[in-house]
Amino acid sequence: MPQLGESIAEATVVRLTAKVGDQIETDQEVIEVETNKAVMSVTTPCKGRLAGLTAEVNETYPVGSTLGYIEASVEDAERLTAVEPPRIENEWANGPGKNVSGDQSLAADGSQHDPLHGLEIPVGQNGAAFQSPRLRARLQELGIHPADAAVVFGSGIAGRVTIQDFENYLEELERLPSKKASPMRLSVADSMRRSWTRPLATLGVSISLEPILAHRKTLTPAPGPALYLAKALAIALSEYPQSAGRLVGDKIILPGSIDIGVAVEVEDGVIVPVFANLDKQPLAELPDQYKKFLQAAKEKRLPEEAKRPAIASVTNFGTLGVRWATPIPLPNETLIVGLGYGEKRPFWDETAERFVPRLEADLTISFDHRVIDGGQSGRLVRRIMELLAAPQTL
């Protein structure tokens, strides 16, 4: 199985276009495979007789797998035969931190590569990507996430981080200043690690804040921009519920209610109180509820109704003077929408045919790319923009 793309690790065989015994030419298609991107062809590296096919239709194979065999000329066989991968024995046979010797192949540019499980791994690739089973057990014993060992230099085969490498790293850390992480910080870290196991994407647009600022003058108490955004997001998701769906197995689980969280900064972390059924709540009633949630969040004592899992959340990073950001949705959320700080920008007025100053801010949406794509997220953002441009409809 060839490398069919930079991010493609496997492909599924959908059709065999040649049969065993056929005479084939160089670069002839013999297998058709499907990746997560497209249907592609697997072609032959040389001419000869198709001696055997190990690939089966509807089976998935990782890059580097053997799909078949060609009976070729001696010259082609010598030119194309892969170097046998070294036998990877227990790395502790030679003691911690010792490399297990194995044959190395030369790349076209003369550099050496370690063949590992049939795939060439550059010798220079060191780090926690290749962790030994004993190291993983040690990390679990200490309660350390594998990502926290990513900075450790590996001295084992193909850059594998050995237990001795890790113990040396721990000794170095002991000589540096440190402080105990708070429970809040550990909770945020755990949530973000779990969130980062998903493919996340972000897109952003500029919006006018002037309709919101004009409308909030008509309400007492006046909602803040984050509440306008949360309400607009709730209405948009009620119209596009799949955008807040969660992928579980082979199903998209749609939300049972439109519950939206609003991120609140607290000491050493973030708390996200949740507004239940926000699409059905009047905008004018939100400020009092938000004030109650905000005070409770500062005291880290949220009421039960604000603790339910949200399907999405909003964050107003503009209060920190930040223009643009890529916030990360919580593990139970499919997306998060952020709002940057407002500033006067030139806006082309078609009627006056000139640039006029307009108060604008950047709006970003970060989403789970497994569930929604750029088109869906773009339409969702466009609907949010329409609602924010007519805040009296919220």
C-alpha positions as a printed Julia matrix, in Angstrom:
394×3 Matrix{Float64}:
   0.0     0.0     0.0
   1.65    3.23   -1.11
   1.54    6.56    0.73
  -1.47    8.07   -1.05
  -1.35   11.4     0.74
   0.47   13.18    3.54
  -2.3    12.59    6.1
  -3.52    9.19    4.83
  -2.53    6.21    6.97
  -4.71    3.49    5.42
  -7.01    2.7     2.51
  -9.78    0.21    1.71
  -9.63   -2.03   -1.35
 -12.75   -1.5    -3.47
 -11.83   -3.31   -6.71
  -9.18   -5.61   -8.18
  -8.49   -4.54  -11.76
  -6.1    -7.4   -12.6
  -6.04  -11.11  -11.82
  -3.3   -13.5   -10.82
  -1.37  -14.73  -13.87
  -1.86  -11.56  -15.92
   1.12  -10.03  -17.69
   1.37   -6.45  -16.47
   3.29   -3.35  -17.46
   5.04   -0.73  -15.34
   2.61    1.7   -13.65
  -0.4    -0.42  -14.6
  -3.38   -0.14  -12.25
  -4.0    -3.44  -10.47
  -5.98   -2.37   -7.39
  -8.46    0.41   -6.74
  -8.62    1.73   -3.17
 -10.71    4.3    -1.33
  -9.32    6.68    1.28
 -11.13    9.25    3.38
 -10.42   11.69    0.55
 -11.07    9.89   -2.75
 -10.86    6.69   -4.8
  -7.29    6.12   -6.0
  -5.27    3.58   -7.96
  -2.46    1.32   -6.8
  -0.07    0.75   -9.71
   2.78   -1.66  -10.31
   6.43   -0.62   -9.86
   7.63   -2.74  -12.8
   6.44   -5.09  -15.52
   6.14   -8.85  -15.14
   3.56  -11.49  -14.19
   1.1   -10.92  -11.35
   2.14  -13.84   -9.18
  -0.27  -13.33   -6.29
  -2.71  -10.96   -4.6
  -3.04  -10.85   -0.83
  -5.41   -7.88   -0.9
  -9.13   -8.57   -0.54
 -12.03   -6.34   -1.56
 -13.62   -4.35    1.29
 -10.61   -4.93    3.54
  -8.63   -1.98    4.92
  -4.82   -1.99    4.89
  -2.33    0.46    6.43
   0.34    2.19    4.38
   3.25   -0.22    3.86
   1.15   -3.4     3.79
   1.86   -6.01    1.13
  -1.01   -6.19   -1.33
   0.45   -8.62   -3.84
   3.53  -10.03   -5.6
   5.05   -9.58   -9.04
   7.24  -12.14  -10.81
   9.76   -9.72  -12.3
  13.13   -9.74  -14.01
  16.28  -10.17  -11.92
  17.27   -6.57  -12.64
  13.92   -5.15  -11.47
  13.89   -7.42   -8.43
  17.33   -6.24   -7.33
  16.38   -2.63   -7.95
  13.05   -2.71   -6.12
  13.33   -5.34   -3.39
  12.89   -3.69    0.02
  15.52   -4.16    2.69
  14.32   -6.65    5.29
  13.32   -4.85    8.52
  15.55   -5.59   11.51
  14.37   -7.93   14.22
  13.36   -5.64   17.08
  14.21   -7.5    20.23
  13.54   -6.51   23.8
  15.32   -3.18   24.23
  16.31   -4.22   27.75
  18.5    -7.03   26.47
  21.36   -4.55   26.15
  20.33   -2.49   29.17
  18.28    0.7    29.41
  19.08    3.34   26.84
  21.07    0.97   24.57
  20.15    0.74   20.9
  19.36   -2.63   19.4
  21.51   -3.04   16.32
  19.91   -3.64   12.97
  20.61   -3.25    9.27
  20.17    0.19    7.82
  19.24    1.17    4.3
  20.56    4.08    2.29
  18.14    6.6     0.85
  18.68    8.02   -2.62
  20.46   11.01   -1.12
  22.87    8.74    0.77
  21.33    9.33    4.22
  20.69    6.38    6.48
  17.24    5.22    7.5
  16.09    2.64   10.01
  13.46    0.34    8.49
  10.88   -0.17   11.25
   8.05   -2.65   10.65
   8.64   -2.32    6.9
   8.47    1.5     6.87
  11.57    3.66    6.71
  11.9     5.93    9.73
  14.57    8.66    9.57
  17.28    8.11   12.17
  16.99   11.74   13.23
  13.35   11.35   14.34
  13.73   11.17   18.09
  11.05   11.83   20.66
   8.06   10.42   22.46
   6.41    9.22   19.25
   8.18    5.89   19.82
   7.61    5.04   23.49
   8.41    1.63   24.89
   5.73   -0.42   26.68
   7.69   -0.1    29.91
   7.76    3.68   29.55
   4.02    3.82   28.98
   3.52    1.79   32.14
   5.81    4.18   34.05
   3.85    7.19   32.78
   0.62    5.57   33.92
   2.16    4.81   37.3
   3.12    8.46   37.8
  -0.17    9.79   36.39
   1.65   11.6    33.58
   0.03   11.97   30.18
   2.08   10.65   27.22
   1.98   14.14   25.66
   3.93   15.45   28.66
   6.86   13.24   27.65
   6.94   14.58   24.09
  10.05   16.7    24.83
  12.13   13.71   25.93
  15.0    12.83   23.59
  14.89    9.13   22.66
  18.04    7.03   22.52
  16.35    3.72   21.65
  15.83    2.17   18.25
  14.29    4.57   15.73
  14.2     7.27   18.39
  12.17    5.3    20.9
  12.17    6.89   24.36
  13.47    4.35   26.86
  12.69    4.24   30.56
  16.21    5.49   31.31
  15.72    8.47   28.99
  12.58    9.34   30.92
  14.14    8.89   34.37
  17.01   11.18   33.32
  14.42   13.74   32.21
  12.66   13.56   35.59
  15.97   14.15   37.37
  16.53   17.28   35.27
  13.05   18.57   36.16
  13.78   18.18   39.88
  16.48   20.83   39.56
  14.04   23.4    38.12
  11.6    25.59   40.09
   8.01   24.34   40.15
   4.68   24.72   41.93
   1.71   22.46   42.51
  -0.98   22.73   39.83
  -4.38   23.67   41.19
  -7.34   21.26   40.84
  -8.95   23.79   38.48
  -5.86   23.87   36.25
  -5.67   20.06   36.21
  -9.36   19.89   35.27
  -8.86   22.33   32.38
  -5.78   20.41   31.24
  -7.67   17.11   31.25
 -10.56   18.6    29.25
  -8.24   20.11   26.67
  -6.27   16.88   26.25
  -9.48   14.97   25.59
 -10.7    17.67   23.23
  -7.45   17.63   21.28
  -7.94   13.98   20.3
 -10.38   15.3    17.67
  -9.52   17.04   14.39
 -10.42   20.67   15.06
 -10.67   23.48   12.5
 -11.3    27.21   12.82
 -12.69   29.88   10.51
 -13.43   33.53   11.14
 -15.28   36.59    9.8
 -15.63   40.27   10.66
 -18.98   41.49   11.97
 -20.42   44.91   12.73
 -21.04   45.58   16.43
 -23.1    48.71   15.81
 -26.55   47.0    15.61
 -25.85   45.23   18.91
 -24.65   48.39   20.67
 -27.67   50.33   19.45
 -30.14   47.64   20.5
 -28.7    47.06   23.97
 -29.53   50.69   24.82
 -33.21   49.74   24.62
 -32.94   47.03   27.31
 -32.48   47.31   31.08
 -30.36   45.63   32.22
 -28.45   45.63   28.94
 -27.07   42.3    27.69
 -23.37   42.17   26.89
 -22.08   41.2    23.42
 -21.4    37.63   24.61
 -25.09   37.14   25.45
 -26.16   38.46   22.05
 -23.72   36.02   20.47
 -24.92   33.12   22.65
 -28.54   33.8    21.78
 -27.78   34.07   18.06
 -25.78   30.83   18.21
 -28.68   29.06   19.96
 -31.18   30.13   17.29
 -28.8    29.17   14.47
 -28.19   25.73   15.99
 -31.92   25.17   16.42
 -32.14   25.64   12.64
 -28.99   23.61   11.88
 -28.97   20.95   14.67
 -26.53   18.66   12.86
 -23.85   21.32   13.33
 -23.99   20.52   17.06
 -24.25   16.74   16.61
 -21.75   14.38   18.22
 -20.13   11.49   16.35
 -20.53    8.25   18.33
 -19.5     5.15   16.41
 -21.24    5.36   13.04
 -24.0     7.72   14.2
 -24.41   11.49   14.5
 -26.22   12.08   17.78
 -28.33   15.23   17.48
 -28.89   17.52   20.48
 -32.03   16.99   22.54
 -32.06   20.66   23.59
 -30.13   23.79   22.68
 -27.98   24.29   25.78
 -25.27   26.9    25.3
 -22.34   27.62   27.63
 -20.68   30.99   28.2
 -17.03   30.82   29.27
 -16.14   32.71   32.47
 -12.55   33.28   33.58
 -11.91   32.34   37.21
  -8.74   32.05   39.23
  -6.34   29.69   37.43
  -8.93   28.42   34.99
 -12.24   28.73   33.17
 -15.78   27.75   34.19
 -18.58   27.45   31.65
 -22.09   27.98   33.08
 -24.79   26.67   30.74
 -28.05   28.33   29.65
 -30.63   25.58   29.09
 -32.9    25.79   26.03
 -31.38   29.15   25.16
 -33.11   29.31   21.79
 -36.44   29.61   23.65
 -35.38   32.12   26.29
 -36.06   35.85   25.76
 -32.92   37.92   25.34
 -34.18   40.48   27.89
 -34.17   37.85   30.66
 -30.61   36.71   30.11
 -28.66   39.51   31.88
 -30.11   38.7    35.33
 -29.5    34.99   34.82
 -25.97   35.66   33.59
 -25.21   37.86   36.6
 -26.29   35.04   38.89
 -24.17   32.5    37.0
 -21.18   34.85   36.9
 -21.14   35.37   40.66
 -21.56   31.64   41.26
 -18.73   30.86   38.82
 -16.38   33.28   40.59
 -17.12   31.39   43.82
 -16.87   28.05   41.96
 -20.37   27.15   43.16
 -22.52   26.9    40.05
 -26.19   26.0    40.57
 -27.25   22.61   39.27
 -29.18   24.04   36.31
 -25.95   25.63   35.03
 -23.89   22.43   35.23
 -25.56   20.48   32.44
 -23.36   19.59   29.43
 -23.54   22.21   26.69
 -23.74   21.37   23.01
 -21.68   24.49   22.19
 -20.31   27.54   23.94
 -19.21   31.12   23.37
 -16.19   32.98   24.66
 -15.56   36.72   24.56
 -11.78   36.98   24.31
 -12.22   40.57   23.16
 -12.45   41.63   26.83
  -8.73   40.8    27.03
  -7.89   43.04   24.07
  -7.47   40.01   21.79
  -8.54   40.41   18.16
  -8.46   36.81   16.91
  -8.19   33.39   18.59
  -8.83   29.67   18.03
 -10.61   28.52   21.2
 -11.01   24.77   21.77
 -14.47   23.27   22.42
 -14.92   21.12   25.51
 -15.05   17.33   24.95
 -18.86   17.28   25.11
 -19.14   20.17   22.63
 -18.89   20.07   18.85
 -18.06   23.75   18.45
 -17.21   26.99   20.22
 -17.72   30.54   18.93
 -15.44   33.39   19.99
 -15.67   37.18   19.76
 -12.68   39.54   19.5
 -12.38   43.14   20.64
 -14.19   45.92   18.81
 -12.34   48.55   16.82
 -13.12   51.16   14.19
 -12.35   49.9    10.7
 -12.93   51.34    7.22
 -16.08   49.93    5.6
 -17.07   50.52    1.98
 -20.5    52.15    1.79
 -22.03   51.22   -1.58
 -24.64   54.0    -1.36
 -22.19   56.78   -0.56
 -19.45   55.14   -2.65
 -16.81   55.83   -0.05
 -15.21   54.26    3.0
 -16.86   55.05    6.33
 -15.69   54.12    9.84
 -17.54   51.16   11.38
 -17.13   49.42   14.75
 -16.25   45.81   13.94
 -14.99   42.68   15.69
 -13.76   39.32   14.49
 -15.96   36.28   15.13
 -14.37   32.82   15.05
 -15.81   29.33   15.17
 -13.75   26.25   16.08
 -15.43   22.93   15.33
 -15.01   19.16   15.27
 -14.17   18.5    11.64
 -15.44   14.92   11.88
 -18.99   16.21   12.31
 -19.16   19.36   10.18
 -17.14   20.7     7.28
 -16.23   24.18    6.09
 -19.47   24.61    4.15
 -21.71   23.75    7.1
 -19.74   25.89    9.52
 -19.71   28.75    7.0
 -23.5    28.65    6.65
 -23.85   28.53   10.43
 -21.64   31.6    10.8
 -23.56   33.41    8.07
 -26.82   32.77    9.92
 -25.28   34.05   13.18
 -24.19   37.2    11.34
 -27.73   37.72   10.0
 -29.18   37.43   13.49
 -26.62   39.8    15.03
 -27.33   42.33   12.28
 -31.01   42.32   13.35
 -30.77   41.93   17.17
 -34.46   42.84   17.61
 -35.25   39.35   16.23
 -33.35   37.55   18.99
